[in-house]
Amino acid sequence: MLPPVLLALLLTTAIGLEREAGAKSAGLRTHVLVGVGAAVFMVISKYGFADLLTTEHVALDPSRIAAQIVSGIGFIGAGLIFVRQDVVRGLTTAATIWLAAAVGTACGAGLAPLAVLATAAHFLVTRGLQPVARVVRRHRRRPPVLRIRYDDGHGVLRRVLERCTAAGFSVAGVSVHRGSFTDDGGRVAALTLRLDGRGDLNGLAAALSETDGVRSAQTRVDPTEDPDDPDRADD
């Protein structure tokens, strides 16, 4: 019973070291504990109830524990994914936690070749495909973003969205931050629009700047599309 657990320890250590080297939110210890724990659960599932097999009217389903491992690991993975300033991070690390559980489950089930293959696939994807992904992102058109400061509460937001539509853009994302009150009792809001379309972005920004209630309108590139960010939305 020890060899499957030791193999899980070895393989998930390799996975954890790769994440630890990249200073990810879950590193060596987390991956090893998840993998070894999954292997132990599978060993228990296979051998822990042997004394009950001779009992009449007792039926065992070893696959149920494997299914519960898959369900339970989702709670850990979800805790590794976070959003900051519209940028999602931690998805790949959450996926490697899920993979570490799969490797441990395969080891505990006696499927050592499958566990080794899954570990090799981890390194192929996280290291081998990273340069390919960067090249693809560099050649992909990055969505434009408009940052607008306007006087809140005067129907300005509706007029801004109407102008974007009239200029040939559709709004893919909206973020509004309402700031402090001004001396005259009004409030200035900051609006970030992620747009989709091939209209004249600079012309739209200039037109919005002249809209009543709009204090400023600036264009920029979507920060979530940085081609050199190794831990962007899909990592």
Secondary structure by P-SEA (a helix, b strand, c coil): caaaaaaaaaaaaaaaaaaaaacccccaaaaaaaaaaaaaaaaaaccccccccccccbbbbcaaaaaaaaaaaaaaaaaacccccccccaaaaaaaaaaaaaaaaaaaacaaaaaaaaaaaaaaacccaaaaaaaaaaacbbbbbbbbbbbcccaaaaaaaaaaaaacccccbbbbbbbbbccccbbbbbbbbbccccccaaaaaaaaaacccccbbbbbccccccccccccccc
